[in-house]
Amino acid sequence: MSGPPAGTDPAWLPDEAFRAVGSRRVQVRGEGPLVDTVRAEAARARARFGGAADGPADLVLCLDGSGDEGPEGFTLERTAGRTTVTAAAPAGLLYGFFEVVRLGEDAFVEAPARTHRPAVAERMLNHWDNVDVHPVMGQVERGYAGGSLFWQDGQARGDLARVRAYGRLLAACGINALSVNNVNVHPAEARLLTDRITEVAAIADELRAYGIRTHLSVSFAAPVLLGGLDTADPLDEDVRQWWRAAADHVYAHIPDFGGFVVKADSEGQPGPFAYGRSHADGAGLLAGALAPHGGTVHWRAFVYDHTQDWRDRTTDRARAAYDHFAPLDGQFADNAVLQVKHGPMDFQVREPVSPVIGALPHTEVAVELQVTQEYTGQQRHVCALAPLWSQVLRFRPEGAEGPTVGTIADSLVAVSNVGDDPYWTGHPLAQFNLYAFGRLAWNPDADPDQLLTEWLELTFTPDRSAEPERLRAGLRAVLAGSWATYEKYTAPLGVGFMVQPGHHYGPSVDGYEYSPWGTYHFADRDGVGVDRSAATGTGYAAQYAKPWRETYESADTCPDDLLLFFHHVPYGHVLHSGTTVIQHIYDTHFEGVAEVAAAREVWASLAGLVRPDVHERVSERYAEQERCAREWRDQINSYFLRASGVPDAHGRRIH
Ligand code: GCV
């Protein structure tokens, strides 16, 4: 397999991206470790591009505690031949520096002062990294970019240079928090909390240099597993004592530690249900231990019955998070954040926005996205997810007059797609997903298309290419519509899953149909889809506030792209688009494959305009994407032709 010439790919921070800054005289004013990071960045750029060391400064980055930019904001101004970044706190100076890098020459064009502040205070990545290699899940659960960046041979890596480089990339797109281990906490990894905390501290030291706070996933059963207690009951005084001591110990090693991430009573992880306690009790236990130190517990809402009987039509997995958590609103501690997946199921290519978001007005809420492409092509397929996330973040749970998800969220979290792969993300173009997550977390209203432009300008510096416009157009062509393309050739109209069980790659229409996971499509000879209406189905639609509960309740008003999520309809049901469900399935699957083939050709035409090793790696992945897309098309179309007996209106070959 191909790789970048010397070690690690620079992603969106190639030297060339620093040309405008590095060829100018830069002055950094202020003291402290993060200011030193900015100073070192400026010096590095100058060393590369020869900016003057003396004389009047073209760019001044100034820490000024009297400003009102807040803990991470900055004011950027360009007047009288000088660009100034002013920040009230060091992190703002760092983000201001990277904004100047992003703007390139434009940062040196006259412009009035503008203050930038992140819309969301906490912008976090969760790593699902195991310290040891798990026999089934490998080292990184749902990881498609090699092994872990943090852990090797059962311990923290000795050389953490790549971790620092990762922190740098993350700071440049606005991420300020990160958890270093899997939410499925296996016994060896549980010990990171106690006798192995120095390994976490070493990682935290690297990330701190770029303004990133380190968090740790912990096991709810830690007092039993590690402390020798006979209970983990959240209301037991010995248990409370144990967690307080555990938190004190962590903070003794990592004074700016961010807090714990907890997956409890979920897919086999221990939790408060075993003691007849609520999840507010469970979260409160850990929040109480962290509170004296200013830490936070991220308590995941991904709680559902994963041992369901598929014959039982009264249980609907989509309902579970709301049913468990909405009644607990007001009972969570102030420093507990309920972390909710953006959809009610599990990061499918299309889901409605979770009704939990907006349903707990008295609770801190984190919205969880998935940058790693578990169900969206596993970094073998190009699938730029920014448009999906943008739709989620702009959704208004209470209708047009209410706030957006991006406004409701107190924290935005995403499962990272990074590993020890030289390109960081396996598929070089999957770097865009990581960049876009950070930028959307900073500003949930950002235009995904604009983010694509930003990213490709930084990463590929087209101005330095022989054919800038062709390069730009080619990159846009392969990325901009890639989520829509992926959706076309996979599970139709919001029905979800239809993937191969376990690893979730490639098609298997009935792969999850008779399983205990609550993931069904109910296709028969007459129709397909899940009736989640209140009138005749599982009642899930009624978990939404108005107007959505009414919109989703009826197949007449339900948007086409979610129809099969909410309704079981006959194959002849006519969509708002004017076509029938069955014909839509055939058409989109033929289109999806054609679009992949076309994108692959565009990519081939960019040979010579992008680095040869990147070109080769992406070309290899396109071969697999096209093969897999054909497999999806043929299995889905054949399945529904056989089930329905309805021929394709255009007479195309279906097997
Ligand atoms: C970390 C899905 C994934 C699991 C993951 C889980 C979660 O079920 O397939 O690998 O476990 O989500 O989010 O906890």
Residues whose N, C-alpha, C, O or C-beta is under 5 A from the ligand:
A	BS01	GCV	E141 R142 N184
